[in-house]
């Protein structure tokens, strides 16, 4: 009789230690998420979510990105998305700066360390700008000030304003640090993903309660959403498990006086190699126009003009937002896949191993051929990802339920949750194999 793989997780001291560290750090993050920013009127912040309109849509978007911490305006109100924004900027600069591109190709490990350093340095000014924009944008959503004292850099407002900004930037850096600790000492390379995952999961119970609060449509809406959830989860897993196996021929090896036969194998290329990252990139990118528009409160107060149009159309409502969201998700899927594929450099790796794809010359031609195949199979994966991203807006136009609730449960949040769970289980399976547990035990 085979024992469950979960039992082996606790039998291995190293894996058990990593899981415990991950859980404890996530608990610390959720506890820190309850600490409010000093000088903020939390009752006014809470009223924004129920106000409706464009402001409520943007509020729900930022609340998702921050891991559910916007609703009480904690020190982690910005979550880790300034760091993600910095990653986007640095990765966009890689093809533009020849020295950085050459460093990544010549010494990938050193290049990644350099990119990580620059990303962290850029995160601080990005977090500062985001904090100012976030306070300003909430000021435009309500008539009453969200702060106990006026927000500004002159006179008596200077010290309270600096206190608020420093607290928010420090909270963001603390969340990033916790994510890095999880990646280093807990589940590898899953720190920031698990931070976002924890925030989404923590908001699901309240969204379910809000659905059931509707005495007329609550139960049948819940049943319908569960059916949609099941179908969406099946589709997400089906697409993310998609592979294109490229045949590879490895040369025979000499063992003593004998020469072994060449070995035929496959190089699996994923349909959705970028995972959930394009979705997070697109959401972060789309939040910036509204944040920039919030710096012009007088223009927004008029209810017309260019900045009001930007604010109203990039706040999670209207027709333009989901269309741009879809386009950005598809574009970032191709972009991020190309970045990852270029960094892995399969052509040189196979050449060093003496392996060859039948009919393709080793080296650069192999990399070019594989890149062409990868882009081709990324096409359906990218469009599926974009469709899932805009699914709540489609359902929100049909069903009598708020887009924010659907947004967190059935589309963007669900895609992130499924992706993180899938990646986490893959990493855990790899850890089990490293510690000597064969595949039959893990699957059993």
N, C-alpha and C positions, 0 to 999 in steps of 0.2 A: 504493500500500500504506500503510495507516494504522499509525502507530507507537503503542505502548502509552502509556497515560496516565502510567504510572509514570516513563517516560523524561522526560516534561515536568516532573515534580516536581523533577528535578535540573537541568533546563535553566533553570528560573526561580530566580534567586538568592534572592529573598525567601522563596519556599516552601521551598527547600532549607535556608535558614538556620533557619526555624521548625521543620522536622523534626529537624534536628541538635540544636537546643537542647532540644527535647522529649525526644529519646532520651538526651541527656547528663544531663538533670535526673532522668529515671527511673532511670538508672544510679546517680546520687548517692543517690537515695532507697533503692534496694535495698542499696547499700553501707552506708548509715546503719542499715538494718534489721538488720544483723549486729552492731551495737554493743550489748553487754548493759547492762542497768541495773546500777549498782554495788551490790554486797551481795546479789545474788540467786543462789540455788542453782539453776542451770539444769538440772541432772540431775533434781531433784525436779519442776521444771516440765514437763520432757519426759515424765516418768512419768504425768502426769495424762491425757495424750491416750490412753494405752493402758489406763487403769484401768477404763474402761467406766462405765455408769451415767449419772445426771443430770449429774454434774460433767463427764464427757467430752463430753456433748452441748453444754453451755454453752461448754466450752472450744473446740469446733469452730466454734460460732457466732461467738464473739469473735475467733477466729483469722481467720475470713473477713472480718469487719468491719475488722480491723486490717491486712489485707493480708498475712497469713501470718507476722506478727512475734510473735505470742503464744507460739509453740512454743519460741522461744529467749529470750523476755522481753527484747526489745531496748528501747532508748529510744523506739522507735516502736510499742511494744506496744499503745497505744490507737488507733493509726492516726489517721484524721481524723474519726472518728465523734463526738467531743465538739463539733466544729464543725457537723456535720450536725444534731446534737441542738439546738444553739443556733439553727440556721436554722428548725427546726420550731417552737421556742418563739416566735421573733420573728414568723414568718408567722402563727401562731395569734393573736398579739396585734394584728396589723394590723386585722382587722375590729372588735376590741374598743376600740382607741384611736382615736377620731375624728380627732385631729390628724394621726396617722401615715397614716391612710387618706386624708385630704384631701391630705396632702403628696404621696402617691404618685399621686393622680389629677391634681393641679394641675401637678406637676413630676416626672414619673416618674424622670428621670435623677437629680435631687437626692435623691428618696426612696429610690432603690436604694443610693446612696452612704451615706445615713444608716443604712439597714438593714444594710449591710455593716459599718459601723463598730460598731453595737450588737452584731451577731453576733460579731464578733471579740472585743469586750470581754467578752461573756457566755461565750465559749469557755474563758477562763482558769479561772474558778471551776468550770465544768462539767468541765473536764479534771482539776482538782484533786480534785473529788468522785469522779470516775470512777477516778482512780488509787488513791485510798484504798479504794474498793469493790473494785477489781480485785485488789489485794493481799489484802484480807480474804477474798474469795471463793475465791482459790487456797489460802489457809490452811485453809479448811474442806474442801477436796477431798482433802487428804493428811494423814497423821499427822505426818510430819516437816515442820518449818518450811521455807517456800520462801525464807526470808531467812537470811543468815549471822548477823545480829544480830536481837534481838526488835524487832517493829514497835510503836512507841508514841511518845508525845510527852512522856515524862518520863524524867529521869535520863540514863543513858548511851545510851538508844535514841533520844533527840531528834535528834542530829546525823545519824546514819545514816538515820533516817526522813525528815528534811527533804531529804537528798541524793537519796534514791530518788524522792520526790515531785517535786522540782524537775527531776530528769533526765527523768521521764516527761512532765511538762507541757511542758518545753522541746522534747522530741522531737515531741510532737503539734503544737506551734506551728511547728516546723521543717518537718514534713510539709505543713502548711497553706500555709506560705510557698512551698515548692517547687511546690505545686499552683497557687498564684496566679502564680508566675513562668511556669509552663507556659501558663496562660491568657493572660498578657500578652505574652510573647515567643515562645511556641511555638504550638501548636495552640489557637486561640481558644476560650475557655469550656469547655475539656475538662480542666482541670488536676486537680481532685479526682477526677473520673471515671477518668482515666488512672492516678492513684495507686492507686485501688482495683483497677482492671483489672490493673495490674502485679503486685499481690499475689496475685490469684486465679490468673493464668496461671503464676506461679512455683510455686504449690502443686500444679498439675496433674500434673507428672511423678511426684512422690512418691505421689500417690493412684493413678495407674496402676500403679506398682510394687507398692503394697499390694494391688491387685486381683489381679495376677499371682502374688503370693506364695501364694495359695491354689492348691495343686497339683491339687486335685480339680475345683474349679469356676472357676478363674481365667480360662481362655481363653474358655469359652462365656459367662461373665459379661461379659468385655471386649467380645465380639462383640455381646451383647445391649445393653450400655450404648452402644456406638457407634451401633447402630440407633436406640435411643431418642434419642440426641443428634441424629442426622440429622433425625428426625421433629420433635423439639422445635425445632430451629433453623429448619426450614421453617415451622412454625406461628408462631414468634415473628416472623420476617421478614414473613410473610404478613399478620399482624395489625398489625404496626407500620407497614406500608406502606399500610394501609387509609385511605381518604380519603372524605369526603362533600363533593362540590363544590356549593357554594351559588351560584346564578347572581347576577351583579352587573352592573348597567348603568351604564357610565361615560358622562358627557355628551360631546357633540361639542365639538371645539375650533375656534376661529376661527384660520385661517391666512391672513393678508392679508385679501382680500375674500371669501374662501370659508369656509364652515362645514363641517367634517367631520361624518360621520355618527356617531351614538352607537356606542360599542364595547361589545359583550357579552363578559363574562369570567366567571371562576369564582373563588370564594374557597374554597380547600381547607381543610377542618376534619379534623384527624387523629382516628382512632379511639382511639389511645393517645398523647394529647398529652403526658402526664406522663412518658413513657418509663420508665426504671428507678428514678426517684427515689422513688415510693411504696414500692418494695421495700426500699430502704435506710432510709427513714423507719420502716417497720414493724419492721425488724430492730433498729434503734436503740432504738425505743420499747419493744420487748419485752425488751430486755436489762436494762432498769432495775429491774423488780421483783426479779429475782434478785440484782442488785447491791445493792439496798437490803436484801434479806434477809441478805446476807453480813455486814451490820453487826451481826448478832445471832448470833455463832458459838455461844454457849451454847445458844440455842434450837435451832439446827441440830443440835448434838451429841446432843440427846435423840432425834432421829429422829421427832418428832411435834410437833403444834402448828401455829399459823397460819403462822409464818415458814418452817417446814420445808415446809409445803404450797406456799407461794409459791415457794420455792427449787426444789422438785422438779418443779413444773408449769410453771415459766418458764425451765427450763434446756435447752430443746430436746428434751425427751422427753415421753412421755405423750400423751393424746388432746386435752387442753385446748389445748396449745401450738399445734398446726397449725390448730385451729379459730379461735383468736384471731388467729393469723397471717393466715389467709385474710380474716377480717373487716377487719383493719387495712389490709391491702393494698388491698382494694376501697374502704374509706373514704378512705384517703389518695389514691387515684387520683382520686376525685371532688373531694376537697378541693384537691389541688395543681392539678388542671385548672382549677377555678374561680378559684384565685388567679392563675394565668398568664393565663387568658382575661380576667379583670377588668383586669389590668394592661395588657394589649394594647389594650383599649378600641376594638374594631373599629367600633362605632357612631359615635363621634366622628371617627375617622380617615376613614371612608367619607364622612361628612357634609362634612368639610373638602375632600375631593376632589370633592365634588358627585356622588358615586356613590350608587346606590340599589339595594336588593334589590327586584325587582318585587313590588308588592302590600304592601310594608312601608314605614311612615313612617320618614324619616331620623332619626338621633340615638338617643335612649334606646330607642324601640321597636325599632330595628334591633339594638341590643346585647341587648335582652331576647329577641328572636327567635333570634339567633345563640346565646345562652347556652342556650336551650331545646334547640336542635338539637345543640349540643355535649354537653350532659348526656345526651341520648338516645343518641348514638353512642358515648359513653364507657362506657355500661352494659355492652355485650359485651366491650369492651377491658379494663375493670376486672376483670370476672369471669374472663377468660382469664388476666390477670396473677396473680390470686389462685390459680387452679388450678396454674399453673406454679410458683408459690412453694411450694405444699404437695406438689408432685409427688414430691420425695424421701422424704417421710414415707409416702406411699402405696406407693411402690416399696420402701421400707425394711421395710414390714410384709409384703411379698410375697417379696422376693428375699433370699438369704442374704448380705447385704453391709451394712456399716455405713452409717448415715444420713449421717455426715459426708462420706464419700467421694462419695455421690450428691449431697449438698447442694452441694458445690463444683463438681462436674463438670456435672451435668445439669439443675439447676434455678436456684436463686438466682444462683449464680456464673455459670452459662451465660447467664442473662437479662441480667446486667450486662455480660458480655463481648460478647454479640451487640449489645446496645444501644450500648455504647461504640464498637465497631467500625463499626456503622452510622452513628452520629452523626459519628464522625471522618471517614469516607469522604464523608459529605454536606458537611462543612466543607471538606474538601480539594477536592471538586468545585467548591464555591463559590469557593474561592481561585483555582482554575484559570480559572474563567469571568471573575473580576475581572481576571486578568492577561492576558485576551485569547484564551484557548483556547476554541473553540466546543464545543458539546455533542457534535457528531459525532466530534471528536477525543478527547474525554474518554471517551465510550462505546466508542470503537474500541480 
